[in-house]
Amino acid sequence: MSIEKIGFGGGCHWCTEAVFDSLKGVQKVEQGWIASTPPHDTLSEAVLVHFDPEIISLKTLIEIHLLTHRSTSNHSMRDKYRSAIYTTDSEQPVEEVMKELSESFEKPLITKVLPFVHFQSSPDNYLHYYQKNREKPFCKTYINPKLSLLMKQFSKHVQLTTTDKVHDFQS
């Protein structure tokens, strides 16, 4: 088994962590902040996803990322929530995948492809936030709709635990 790693940032890292934690082939999701090279060298909320490309493709992961955050919206919080894909290997064909996927969006993608430079983990009490806080309003309002989208559009890639139920994700 060959595990690859890629970073995703765009929205709240609690949301992003919950999305990628629910996918088959994802071995580990590290939640925190990622920095790249200047001018993107400040820390921004993101996750590092460790995945098995024989189970889930890089293209599928990128498509999920683009669909589960505002990848076409350049809002005022983009410093804290940088829309980015952080490459950990120069051989990852992220630019090509982005170009192909951009054709399916009505507006231009603002998501940047950046080299991964530094990661800082979230404090322990925020890790696995969704699993610990499913009933909180934040999870119901922001995370459940993303998980519902996964179930509708990427169900073959979703791994449900015995405590999960599809209707739990409906908002």
Sequence and secondary structure as in RCSB ss.txt:
>XXXX:A:sequence
MSIEKIGFGGGCHWCTEAVFDSLKGVQKVEQGWIASTPPHDTLSEAVLVHFDPEIISLKTLIEIHLLTHRSTSNH
SMRDKYRSAIYTTDSEQPVEEVMKELSESFEKPLITKVLPFVHFQSSPDNYLHYYQKNREKPFCKTYINPKLSLL
MKQFSKHVQLTTTDKVHDFQS
>XXXX:A:secstr
   EEEEEESS HHHHHHHHHTBTTEEEEEEEEEE STTS S EEEEEEEE TTTS HHHHHHHHHHTTTTT   
TTTTTT  EEEESSTT  HHHHHHHHHTT SS    EEEE  EEEE  GGGTTHHHH TTSHHIIIIIHHHHHHH
HHH GGGB   TT  GGGG  
